[in-house]
Amino acid sequence: QTDFKAADADVNTDQDIEKNLDKMMSERALLKERYQEVLDKQRQVENQLQVQLKQLQQRREEEMKNHQEILKAIQDVTIKREETKKKMEKEKKEFLQKEQDLKAEIEKLCEKGRRQLWEMELDKLKNQHNEINRNILEETERAWKAEILSLESRKELLVLKLEEAEKEAELHLTYLKSAPPTLETMRPKQEWEMRLNRIRMTKQSVRDQFNDHIQMVRNGTKLSSLPQIPTPTLPPPPSETDFMLTAFQPNPALTPRLPFPIGPVPVPMVMPSADPRALSFPLLNPAMSRPNQPSPPLPASQGRSSPVVASLMGTHSPHLPPAASIPPPPGLGAVNVAPEFHRPQPADKLEKLLEKLLTRFPQCNKAQLTNILQQIKTARRTMAGLTMEELNQLVAAKLAEQERAAAGAQPLGRIRAPMFSAPLSQISTPMFLPPAQVAYPGTASHTPAACKLCLMCQKLVQPGDLHPMACSHVLHKE
């Protein structure tokens, strides 16, 4: 039993020794590698230190050499400074001597130069005096010419304004003379003739007054001493009679009924005109563009003033009632108008216009186009001055507005609303404004504060983007 146990112990001991021996050999190899690394690092550090030592020694030698050179340079500068100091003292003495000599010479020359200076100053003052006199004469002549030019410019400006008013009166008289003589045209004709005569007399008076002032200024009178020539004021143009403002009002019983509701009539928009007189002086016959020179009618698609569109001013539909039921425009008050003698007028012009619109908008019928024309006329309060192209644009805008309203409305099967919620005869807004109420120069404008079309780009101008103008035209700020 004892031997058996001893044998087991020997086996166990041999196994532990092998493990320890393997571990010791691995540790020995590891330590050997670390030792070798430490030796390599030590050698590298020693080599680096030797290199640094050599560099420091070399730098020390260079610094010593530089120090010696600097000391030598300091010595050279010191020597030069001493030499320069001696030289400057010598030059200073020489300059002092020269200064004394110059002072003595200056004292001698001062006495001689004073007389020459006085003579030069005297000549200079004489030249300045002559130049000032010449400038005074030139400025006097320039002021005289400027005063004359100012008077002539003001005269031309006033005469130009009076000539514009004279042309407007001649145009109205040309229209009134071309119309058949009736009781309704006699009074406006007399009023426009009186206005034309007064304008001509005023123009001649203005010319005479300004010519007198110009002649007096040329004779030497100061402009400030002359009395101020007042700006002539003309009374407002006579209002047109009702026979020149025909109503365009359809029969409410014949108003077409659409399967969708139409929104409220939009805010009136004034279509700007390329001619500034078209806004200041509305003509009832736009085809007459020059006084005493009636031009032939242009095609409906050409020209600034289309006679086809302007004819709506005097065209009645066969189903339209007379215009006597239209309420007076706001601001004019109650005006007693004599009974009118209506002349039978053909409806062919309206039919031709509707045919052209049907050609342009085949998806619509005559009843729809008639109501759209009524809306445009209600918004603009007049159809005068519109070309066919402008009318097409307005009709297209109305149709687009109706399509937008129909797209947002209820299903078609549930809607049976008429195009207008009330008969047109009950609408209090007047369909026309008399030409006397159109904005003339110097009178307040009655145009409603609404979005209008820009004169340049033909787009709506919001109130914040409106450029201030002296006339009734509308432009964007930019």
C-alpha positions in Angstrom: 0.0 0.0 0.0 2.8 2.4 0.8 4.5 1.9 -2.6 1.2 2.4 -4.4 0.7 5.8 -2.8 4.3 6.8 -3.5 3.9 6.0 -7.1 0.8 8.2 -7.4 2.7 11.0 -5.7 5.5 10.7 -8.2 3.1 11.0 -11.2 1.4 14.0 -9.8 4.7 15.7 -9.1 6.0 15.2 -12.6 2.9 16.8 -14.1 3.3 20.0 -12.0 6.9 20.3 -12.8 6.2 20.3 -16.6 3.6 23.0 -16.2 5.8 25.1 -14.1 8.8 24.6 -16.4 6.7 25.6 -19.4 5.5 28.7 -17.6 9.0 29.5 -16.5 10.3 29.2 -20.1 7.5 31.4 -21.4 8.2 34.0 -18.7 12.0 33.8 -19.5 11.3 34.4 -23.2 9.0 37.3 -22.4 11.6 38.9 -20.1 14.3 38.4 -22.6 12.2 40.2 -25.2 11.4 43.1 -22.8 15.1 43.3 -21.9 16.1 43.5 -25.5 13.4 46.2 -26.1 14.8 48.2 -23.1 18.3 47.9 -24.5 17.2 49.1 -27.9 15.3 52.1 -26.4 18.4 52.9 -24.3 20.6 52.9 -27.4 18.2 55.1 -29.3 18.0 57.6 -26.4 21.8 57.7 -26.2 22.0 58.3 -29.9 19.5 61.1 -29.7 21.2 62.7 -26.7 24.5 62.6 -28.6 22.9 64.2 -31.6 21.3 66.9 -29.4 24.6 67.5 -27.7 26.3 68.0 -31.0 23.6 70.4 -32.1 23.8 72.4 -28.9 27.6 72.6 -29.1 27.3 73.8 -32.7 24.7 76.4 -31.8 26.8 77.6 -28.9 29.7 78.2 -31.3 27.4 80.1 -33.7 26.0 82.2 -30.9 29.5 83.0 -29.7 30.5 84.0 -33.3 27.4 86.2 -33.6 28.1 87.8 -30.3 31.6 88.7 -31.4 30.2 90.2 -34.7 27.7 92.2 -32.8 30.3 93.6 -30.5 32.4 94.6 -33.4 29.4 96.3 -35.1 28.7 98.2 -31.9 32.2 99.5 -31.9 32.0 100.6 -35.5 28.7 102.3 -34.9 30.1 104.1 -31.9 33.0 105.4 -33.9 30.7 106.5 -36.7 28.5 108.3 -34.2 31.4 110.2 -32.8 32.5 111.2 -36.3 28.9 112.2 -37.3 28.6 114.3 -34.1 31.7 116.2 -34.9 30.5 116.8 -38.5 27.1 118.0 -37.4 28.6 120.5 -34.9 30.7 121.9 -37.7 27.8 122.1 -40.1 25.7 123.8 -37.3 28.2 126.5 -37.0 28.3 127.0 -40.7 24.4 127.2 -40.9 24.3 129.7 -38.0 26.7 131.9 -39.9 24.7 131.5 -43.1 21.5 132.3 -41.2 22.9 135.5 -39.9 24.0 136.5 -43.4 20.6 135.6 -44.8 18.8 137.6 -42.2 20.8 140.7 -43.0 20.1 140.2 -46.7 16.4 139.6 -46.0 16.2 142.9 -44.1 17.7 144.6 -47.1 15.3 142.9 -49.6 12.2 143.5 -47.4 12.4 147.2 -48.0 12.8 146.6 -51.7 10.0 144.0 -51.8 7.4 146.0 -50.0 7.0 148.4 -52.8 6.8 145.7 -55.4 4.3 143.8 -53.2 2.1 146.9 -52.9 2.2 147.4 -56.6 1.3 143.7 -57.3 -1.6 143.9 -54.8 -2.8 147.0 -56.4 -2.8 145.4 -59.8 -4.5 142.3 -58.4 -7.3 144.3 -56.8 -7.8 146.1 -60.1 -8.1 142.8 -61.9 -10.5 141.5 -59.3 -12.6 144.6 -59.6 -12.8 144.2 -63.3 -13.7 140.5 -63.0 -16.4 141.2 -60.4 -17.9 143.8 -62.7 -17.9 141.4 -65.6 -19.5 138.6 -63.4 -22.2 141.0 -62.2 -23.0 141.8 -65.8 -23.1 138.1 -66.8 -25.2 137.1 -63.8 -27.6 140.0 -64.4 -28.0 138.9 -68.0 -28.4 135.2 -67.0 -31.0 136.2 -64.4 -32.8 138.3 -67.0 -32.8 135.3 -69.4 -33.9 132.9 -66.7 -36.8 135.2 -65.7 -37.9 135.4 -69.4 -37.5 131.6 -69.7 -39.5 131.0 -66.6 -42.3 133.2 -67.9 -42.2 131.5 -71.3 -42.2 128.0 -69.7 -45.2 128.9 -67.5 -47.0 130.4 -70.4 -46.4 127.3 -72.6 -47.6 125.1 -69.7 -50.8 127.0 -69.2 -51.4 127.3 -72.9 -50.9 123.6 -73.3 -53.5 122.8 -70.6 -55.9 125.2 -72.2 -55.3 123.7 -75.6 -56.1 120.3 -74.2 -59.3 121.6 -72.8 -60.0 123.3 -76.2 -59.4 120.0 -78.1 -61.8 118.2 -75.7 -64.4 120.9 -76.3 -63.9 120.7 -80.1 -64.2 116.9 -79.9 -67.5 117.1 -78.0 -68.8 119.8 -80.4 -67.8 117.6 -83.4 -69.8 114.8 -82.0 -72.8 117.0 -81.2 -72.7 118.5 -84.7 -72.4 115.1 -86.3 -75.5 113.9 -84.4 -79.0 114.8 -85.8 -80.2 118.1 -84.4 -82.8 117.6 -81.6 -83.9 119.4 -78.6 -81.7 117.2 -76.5 -78.5 118.2 -78.4 -79.1 121.9 -78.6 -78.4 122.8 -75.0 -75.2 120.7 -74.7 -74.0 122.1 -78.0 -74.6 125.7 -76.8 -72.8 125.0 -73.5 -69.8 123.4 -75.2 -69.7 126.3 -77.6 -69.7 128.8 -74.7 -67.0 126.7 -73.0 -64.9 126.6 -76.2 -65.2 130.4 -76.6 -64.3 131.0 -73.0 -61.2 128.7 -73.3 -60.0 130.5 -76.4 -60.5 133.9 -74.8 -58.7 132.7 -71.7 -55.8 131.3 -73.8 -55.5 134.6 -75.6 -55.6 136.5 -72.4 -52.9 134.3 -70.8 -50.7 134.8 -73.8 -51.2 138.6 -73.8 -50.4 138.8 -70.0 -47.3 136.7 -70.3 -46.1 138.6 -73.4 -46.5 141.9 -71.6 -44.6 140.6 -68.6 -41.8 139.3 -70.9 -41.6 142.6 -72.7 -41.4 144.5 -69.3 -38.7 142.2 -68.1 -36.7 142.7 -71.3 -37.0 146.4 -70.7 -35.4 146.1 -67.3 -38.2 145.6 -64.9 -37.6 143.1 -62.1 -39.8 140.0 -62.2 -40.4 140.2 -58.4 -41.9 143.7 -58.8 -44.4 142.5 -61.4 -47.8 141.2 -60.3 -48.3 137.5 -60.2 -50.3 136.1 -63.2 -53.0 133.9 -61.7 -53.6 130.4 -63.1 -56.8 130.5 -65.1 -59.5 128.3 -63.7 -62.2 126.7 -65.9 -65.6 125.6 -64.7 -66.2 121.8 -64.9 -67.3 120.6 -68.3 -71.1 120.6 -68.8 -72.7 117.3 -67.9 -73.9 115.2 -70.8 -77.7 114.7 -71.3 -79.4 111.4 -70.6 -79.9 110.6 -74.3 -76.1 110.0 -74.5 -76.2 107.5 -71.7 -78.2 104.5 -72.7 -79.0 101.8 -70.3 -77.9 98.3 -70.8 -80.4 96.5 -68.6 -81.9 93.1 -69.5 -85.4 91.9 -68.7 -85.3 90.1 -65.3 -87.9 87.6 -66.6 -85.5 86.6 -69.4 -82.5 86.2 -67.2 -81.0 82.7 -67.9 -80.9 80.3 -65.1 -77.8 78.3 -64.7 -77.4 75.0 -62.7 -74.9 76.6 -60.4 -74.9 79.8 -58.3 -72.8 82.8 -59.2 -71.0 84.8 -56.6 -71.5 88.5 -56.0 -70.5 90.9 -58.7 -66.8 91.7 -58.1 -65.6 95.1 -57.2 -65.5 97.4 -60.3 -62.3 97.4 -62.1 -61.3 100.3 -64.5 -59.5 99.2 -67.6 -56.7 101.7 -68.1 -56.3 103.3 -71.5 -53.1 104.0 -73.4 -54.4 107.5 -74.2 -54.5 109.8 -71.1 -57.4 111.7 -72.5 -59.5 108.6 -72.5 -59.7 108.9 -68.7 -59.8 112.7 -68.4 -62.1 113.5 -71.2 -64.5 110.5 -72.0 -65.8 110.7 -75.5 -69.2 109.3 -76.4 -68.0 108.5 -79.9 -64.5 106.9 -79.5 -64.1 106.6 -83.2 -63.6 110.3 -83.5 -59.9 110.7 -82.4 -59.2 114.1 -83.8 -61.3 117.3 -84.0 -62.9 118.0 -87.4 -61.2 114.8 -88.8 -63.6 111.9 -88.2 -61.6 108.7 -89.0 -63.3 105.7 -90.6 -64.4 102.9 -88.3 -61.7 100.4 -87.5 -62.3 96.6 -87.4 -63.5 95.3 -84.1 -60.1 93.6 -83.4 -58.0 96.7 -84.2 -57.7 100.2 -82.9 -57.7 101.6 -79.4 -61.3 102.6 -79.5 -63.6 100.0 -81.0 -66.8 101.3 -82.4 -68.5 97.9 -81.9 -67.9 98.1 -78.1 -68.6 101.8 -78.0 -71.9 101.2 -79.7 -73.2 99.5 -76.6 -73.6 103.0 -75.2 -76.5 103.6 -77.6 -77.8 100.1 -78.4 -80.9 98.6 -76.8 -81.7 94.9 -76.8 -85.1 94.1 -78.1 -86.0 92.8 -74.6 -84.5 95.7 -72.6 -86.7 98.3 -70.8 -86.0 102.0 -71.1 -83.3 103.6 -68.9 -85.7 105.8 -67.0 -85.9 103.3 -64.1 -82.2 103.6 -63.3 -81.6 105.4 -60.1 -79.3 108.5 -60.2 -75.6 108.0 -59.4 -74.5 108.7 -55.9 -73.1 112.1 -55.3 -75.2 113.8 -58.0 -78.4 114.1 -55.9 -81.8 114.5 -57.3 -81.7 116.1 -60.8 -84.9 117.0 -62.6 -84.4 115.6 -66.1 -86.8 116.5 -68.9 -88.7 113.7 -70.6 -86.5 112.1 -73.2 -87.5 111.5 -76.8 -86.0 108.1 -77.5 -85.2 107.3 -81.1 -85.5 103.8 -82.3 -82.1 102.3 -82.5 -81.1 99.0 -84.2 -80.1 96.0 -82.2 -77.8 94.7 -84.9 -74.7 96.0 -83.2 -75.4 94.0 -80.0 -76.1 90.9 -82.1 -72.8 91.3 -84.0 -70.9 91.7 -80.8 -72.6 88.6 -79.3 -71.7 86.7 -82.5 -68.1 87.7 -82.1 -68.1 86.7 -78.5 -69.8 83.3 -79.4 -67.0 82.7 -81.9 -64.4 83.5 -79.2 -66.3 81.5 -76.5 -68.2 78.7 -78.2 -69.0 77.0 -74.8 -71.4 79.9 -73.9 -74.7 80.9 -75.3 -76.1 84.4 -75.9 -78.0 84.6 -72.6 -74.8 83.8 -70.6 -72.7 86.3 -72.7 -75.5 89.0 -72.3 -75.4 88.6 -68.5 -71.6 88.7 -68.5 -71.7 91.9 -70.5 -74.2 93.3 -68.0 -71.7 92.4 -65.1 -68.8 94.0 -66.9 -70.9 97.1 -67.6 -72.1 97.3 -64.0 -68.5 96.9 -62.8 -67.0 99.5 -65.2 -70.1 101.7 -65.4 -69.4 102.3 -69.0 -68.4 100.2 -72.1 -66.9 103.1 -74.0 -63.2 103.0 -74.8 -62.9 99.1 -74.7 -61.3 97.4 -77.6 -62.6 93.9 -78.7 -59.4 92.3 -77.3 -59.9 94.0 -73.9 -63.6 92.9 -73.9 -62.5 89.3 -74.6 -60.1 89.5 -71.7 -62.8 90.7 -69.3 -65.3 88.1 -70.5 -62.6 85.4 -70.1 -62.0 86.6 -66.6 -65.7 86.5 -65.8 -66.0 82.9 -67.1 -63.0 81.8 -65.1 -64.6 83.4 -62.0 -67.8 81.5 -62.7 -65.9 78.2 -63.1 -64.1 78.7 -59.8 -67.4 79.5 -58.1 -69.0 76.4 -59.7 -66.1 74.2 -58.6 -66.5 75.1 -55.0 -70.3 74.9 -55.0 -72.7 72.1 -54.1 -73.5 69.1 -56.4 -75.4 70.1 -59.6 -78.5 68.0 -58.8 -79.3 70.0 -55.6 -78.9 73.5 -57.0 -81.5 75.4 -59.0 -80.4 79.0 -58.2 -80.8 81.8 -60.8 -77.7 83.7 -62.0 -78.7 86.7 -60.0 -80.3 86.6 -56.5 -82.4 89.6 -57.3 -83.7 91.2 -60.5 -81.3 93.7 -62.1 -83.9 96.4 -61.9 -83.6 96.3 -58.1 -79.9 96.7 -57.9 -79.2 100.2 -56.5 -75.7 100.5 -58.0 -76.0 102.7 -61.2 -74.8 101.1 -64.4 -73.4 104.3 -65.7 -71.7 107.4 -64.4 -72.3 110.5 -66.5 -69.1 111.9 -68.2 -69.2 114.9 -65.9 -68.5 112.6 -63.0 -65.4 111.1 -64.6 -62.2 112.3 -63.0 -61.2 115.6 -64.7 -57.9 117.3 -64.0 -58.3 119.3 -60.8 -61.5 117.5 -59.6 -61.8 114.7 -57.1 -62.0 111.2 -58.4 -65.1 109.1 -57.7 -63.4 105.8 -58.6 -64.0 103.3 -55.8 -61.0 102.1 -53.8 -60.6 98.7 -55.4 -58.0 96.6 -57.2 -57.5 97.9 -60.7 -55.4 96.7 -63.7 -51.9 98.0 -64.2 -51.4 100.1 -67.2 -48.1 98.3 -68.2 -48.6 94.6 -67.3 -52.5 94.5 -67.2 -52.5 92.7 -63.9 -54.4 93.5 -60.7 -52.7 96.1 -58.5 -53.2 95.7 -54.7 -53.6 98.9 -52.7 -50.2 98.3 -51.0 -48.4 98.0 -54.4 -50.1 101.1 -55.9 -47.7 103.8 -57.3 -49.0 107.3 -56.6 -50.0 109.1 -59.8 -51.3 112.5 -60.5 -53.7 111.1 -63.0 -56.2 108.2 -62.8 -53.8 105.6 -64.3 -52.7 102.7 -62.2 -49.1 101.4 -62.0 -47.1 99.0 -59.8 -44.5 100.5 -57.6 -41.7 98.6 -59.2 
